[in-house]
Amino acid sequence: MSQKPGVGCGAAIVRGGRLLLVERRKIPEAGHWNLPGGKVDFLERVEAAVLREIREEVGVELQLGPLLCVTEMIGADGQHWVSPIYRATIAAGEPVNREPDKIAAIGWFPLDAPPSPLAQGARDAIKALFPLARKEAGQQ
């Protein structure tokens, strides 16, 4: 294992008040529900990595929104990842599990009732989405 942090990326895809999550099969955070996403390749822009990873994992094309948050997964399974997470909507396609060797399941979950256990990225995204969800609903 490298002693340097890795750079990941993720997309918080919300539709109808529900967040798209994937259940991870591999470390780090195997068995946890997380946002779709993955590793940023060397010399790849983060936005391009998000679009590529989501296409590879769940087979949809995205419309990226703003940067939602940056998550840091430190220490789980002896790893350290820093991952920008973008808010996104589906531009084309319906999510399907295109990487069953990496993903055990996919699903849409209410922001206020996510599955357990949640990976760090999903926890951070949900925390960042709640103020936005209240604002969009006209609440303070």
Residue pairs with C-beta under 8 A, 6 or more apart in sequence:
1 78
1 79
4 80
5 80
5 81
5 82
6 39
6 79
6 80
6 81
6 82
7 39
7 40
7 46
7 81
7 82
7 83
8 37
8 38
8 39
8 40
8 73
8 81
8 82
8 83
8 121
9 37
9 38
9 39
9 40
9 46
9 49
9 50
9 53
9 83
9 84
9 85
9 86
10 34
10 35
10 36
10 37
10 50
10 71
10 83
10 84
10 85
10 86
10 121
10 125
11 35
11 36
11 37
11 50
11 53
11 54
11 62
11 64
11 85
11 86
11 87
11 88
12 19
12 35
12 68
12 85
12 86
12 87
12 88
12 125
12 128
12 129
13 19
13 20
13 35
13 36
13 54
13 60
13 62
13 88
13 89
13 90
13 95
14 20
14 87
14 89
14 111
14 129
15 89
15 90
15 108
16 108
17 110
17 111
17 133
18 108
18 109
18 110
18 111
19 35
19 108
19 109
19 110
19 111
19 114
19 122
19 125
19 126
19 129
20 35
20 36
20 58
20 95
20 106
20 107
20 108
21 33
21 34
21 35
21 36
21 106
21 107
21 108
21 109
21 114
21 115
21 122
22 33
22 34
22 35
22 36
22 57
22 58
22 97
22 103
22 105
22 106
23 31
23 32
23 33
23 34
23 103
23 104
23 105
23 106
23 115
24 30
24 31
24 32
24 33
24 34
24 102
24 103
24 104
24 119
25 31
25 101
25 102
25 103
25 104
26 102
27 76
27 77
27 79
28 73
28 76
28 77
28 79
28 81
29 73
29 76
29 77
29 119
29 120
30 77
31 104
31 117
32 117
32 118
32 119
32 122
33 109
33 114
33 115
33 116
33 117
33 118
33 119
33 122
34 118
34 119
34 121
34 122
35 85
35 119
35 121
35 122
35 125
36 53
36 54
36 57
36 58
36 95
36 106
37 50
37 53
37 54
37 57
37 83
37 85
37 121
38 49
38 53
38 56
38 57
39 49
39 53
40 46
40 49
41 49
44 52
46 84
47 64
47 86
50 62
50 64
50 86
50 88
51 61
51 62
51 64
54 60
54 62
54 88
55 61
56 98
56 99
57 97
57 98
57 99
57 102
57 103
58 95
58 96
58 97
58 98
58 106
59 93
59 94
59 95
59 96
59 98
60 90
60 91
60 92
60 93
60 94
60 95
61 90
61 91
61 92
61 93
62 88
62 89
62 90
62 91
63 88
63 89
63 90
63 91
64 86
64 87
64 88
65 86
65 87
65 88
65 89
66 86
66 87
67 84
67 85
67 86
67 87
68 85
68 86
68 87
68 125
68 128
68 129
69 84
69 85
69 124
69 125
69 127
69 128
70 82
70 83
70 84
70 85
71 82
71 83
71 85
71 120
71 121
71 124
71 125
72 80
72 81
72 82
72 83
72 120
73 79
73 80
73 81
73 83
73 119
73 120
73 121
74 80
76 120
83 121
85 121
85 124
85 125
85 128
87 129
87 132
95 106
96 106
97 103
97 105
97 106
107 115
109 115
111 126
111 129
111 130
111 133
114 122
114 126
118 126
134 140
